[in-house]
Amino acid sequence: MAAPLAPAAAAAVVGAVVDPLIDVRQVLTICGLGTNVDRFVTCHSLTSMDDFEYMNHDETHHVVKMYNERCRDARHKLGFPVQKKLKGLLY
């Protein structure tokens, strides 16, 4: 049996804010976005995993193209492998 939490630790757990995008960030990281996850989320105004319902796998090219057009630094642009992984996720 686990020891009970100290009152301060219990209060921290109760007051902890759960990030609604934690699943989105994990999935996008697996797709290969890496450090670009936050930029991608901001670019497409993603607020929860449900936002992926509105993206069709046929539109992946346009989604990635729109993101790449907004990136000024070439290091942050997404390539073909990431596009295909994202398309597989949406399929």
LUMMAR-766201 format. One record per residue (C-alpha): x, y, z; chain; residue in three letters. Coordinates in Angstrom, 2 decimals. Example, Ala and Ser with C-alpha at 12.3 -4.5 7.8 and 13.67 -1.06 7.14 Angstrom:
BEGIN
[rec [12.30; -4.50; 7.80]; "A"; "ala"]
[rec [13.67; -1.06; 7.14]; "A"; "ser"]
END
This chain:
BEGIN
[rec [0.00; 0.00; 0.00]; "A"; "met"]
[rec [1.33; 3.42; -0.95]; "A"; "ala"]
[rec [1.96; 6.00; 1.74]; "A"; "ala"]
[rec [-0.54; 8.86; 1.83]; "A"; "pro"]
[rec [0.59; 12.13; 0.33]; "A"; "leu"]
[rec [1.64; 15.00; 2.54]; "A"; "ala"]
[rec [-0.98; 17.80; 2.64]; "A"; "pro"]
[rec [1.14; 20.11; 0.48]; "A"; "ala"]
[rec [1.72; 17.38; -2.11]; "A"; "ala"]
[rec [-1.96; 16.45; -2.10]; "A"; "ala"]
[rec [-2.93; 20.09; -2.65]; "A"; "ala"]
[rec [-0.48; 20.30; -5.54]; "A"; "ala"]
[rec [-2.03; 17.23; -7.16]; "A"; "val"]
[rec [-5.58; 18.52; -6.69]; "A"; "val"]
[rec [-4.70; 21.97; -7.99]; "A"; "gly"]
[rec [-2.67; 20.68; -10.92]; "A"; "ala"]
[rec [-3.87; 21.86; -14.30]; "A"; "val"]
[rec [-4.08; 19.09; -16.87]; "A"; "val"]
[rec [-2.92; 20.10; -20.32]; "A"; "asp"]
[rec [-5.73; 19.22; -22.77]; "A"; "pro"]
[rec [-3.13; 19.05; -25.54]; "A"; "leu"]
[rec [-0.92; 16.44; -23.90]; "A"; "ile"]
[rec [-2.28; 13.71; -26.20]; "A"; "asp"]
[rec [-1.93; 15.97; -29.24]; "A"; "val"]
[rec [1.67; 16.81; -28.37]; "A"; "arg"]
[rec [2.52; 13.14; -27.85]; "A"; "gln"]
[rec [0.96; 12.07; -31.16]; "A"; "val"]
[rec [2.62; 14.86; -33.12]; "A"; "leu"]
[rec [5.97; 14.02; -31.55]; "A"; "thr"]
[rec [5.54; 10.41; -32.65]; "A"; "ile"]
[rec [4.72; 11.65; -36.16]; "A"; "cys"]
[rec [8.12; 13.32; -36.22]; "A"; "gly"]
[rec [7.41; 16.97; -35.51]; "A"; "leu"]
[rec [9.85; 16.97; -32.59]; "A"; "gly"]
[rec [10.57; 20.52; -31.47]; "A"; "thr"]
[rec [8.02; 21.91; -33.95]; "A"; "asn"]
[rec [5.02; 20.57; -32.02]; "A"; "val"]
[rec [4.25; 23.86; -30.25]; "A"; "asp"]
[rec [4.57; 25.82; -33.49]; "A"; "arg"]
[rec [2.26; 23.38; -35.32]; "A"; "phe"]
[rec [-0.34; 23.52; -32.53]; "A"; "val"]
[rec [-0.30; 27.33; -32.55]; "A"; "thr"]
[rec [-0.37; 27.57; -36.34]; "A"; "cys"]
[rec [-3.49; 25.42; -36.64]; "A"; "his"]
[rec [-5.17; 26.60; -33.41]; "A"; "ser"]
[rec [-5.43; 23.08; -32.00]; "A"; "leu"]
[rec [-7.07; 23.00; -28.58]; "A"; "thr"]
[rec [-7.77; 19.28; -28.07]; "A"; "ser"]
[rec [-7.50; 15.89; -29.71]; "A"; "met"]
[rec [-11.01; 16.45; -31.09]; "A"; "asp"]
[rec [-9.64; 19.07; -33.50]; "A"; "asp"]
[rec [-8.18; 16.24; -35.57]; "A"; "phe"]
[rec [-11.76; 15.25; -36.46]; "A"; "glu"]
[rec [-11.91; 18.28; -38.73]; "A"; "tyr"]
[rec [-8.74; 17.35; -40.62]; "A"; "met"]
[rec [-9.07; 14.86; -43.47]; "A"; "asn"]
[rec [-6.15; 12.71; -44.51]; "A"; "his"]
[rec [-6.57; 14.04; -48.06]; "A"; "asp"]
[rec [-5.85; 17.57; -46.80]; "A"; "glu"]
[rec [-2.52; 16.73; -45.17]; "A"; "thr"]
[rec [-0.54; 18.28; -48.03]; "A"; "his"]
[rec [-2.39; 21.58; -47.61]; "A"; "his"]
[rec [-2.06; 21.54; -43.81]; "A"; "val"]
[rec [1.71; 20.99; -44.01]; "A"; "val"]
[rec [2.08; 23.51; -46.83]; "A"; "lys"]
[rec [0.24; 26.17; -44.82]; "A"; "met"]
[rec [2.49; 25.48; -41.83]; "A"; "tyr"]
[rec [5.65; 25.63; -43.95]; "A"; "asn"]
[rec [4.60; 28.93; -45.54]; "A"; "glu"]
[rec [4.30; 30.48; -42.07]; "A"; "arg"]
[rec [7.78; 29.29; -41.02]; "A"; "cys"]
[rec [10.57; 31.71; -41.79]; "A"; "arg"]
[rec [13.38; 29.43; -40.67]; "A"; "asp"]
[rec [13.99; 26.39; -42.90]; "A"; "ala"]
[rec [14.94; 24.32; -39.85]; "A"; "arg"]
[rec [11.34; 24.45; -38.63]; "A"; "his"]
[rec [9.70; 23.36; -41.87]; "A"; "lys"]
[rec [8.15; 19.92; -42.13]; "A"; "leu"]
[rec [9.32; 17.45; -44.74]; "A"; "gly"]
[rec [7.74; 14.68; -46.76]; "A"; "phe"]
[rec [8.24; 11.88; -44.16]; "A"; "pro"]
[rec [6.47; 13.91; -41.48]; "A"; "val"]
[rec [3.67; 14.69; -43.92]; "A"; "gln"]
[rec [3.16; 10.98; -44.65]; "A"; "lys"]
[rec [3.18; 10.07; -40.94]; "A"; "lys"]
[rec [0.60; 12.77; -40.23]; "A"; "leu"]
[rec [-1.52; 11.48; -43.11]; "A"; "lys"]
[rec [-1.34; 7.98; -41.64]; "A"; "gly"]
[rec [-2.45; 9.32; -38.26]; "A"; "leu"]
[rec [-5.44; 11.09; -39.80]; "A"; "leu"]
[rec [-6.42; 8.07; -41.90]; "A"; "tyr"]
END
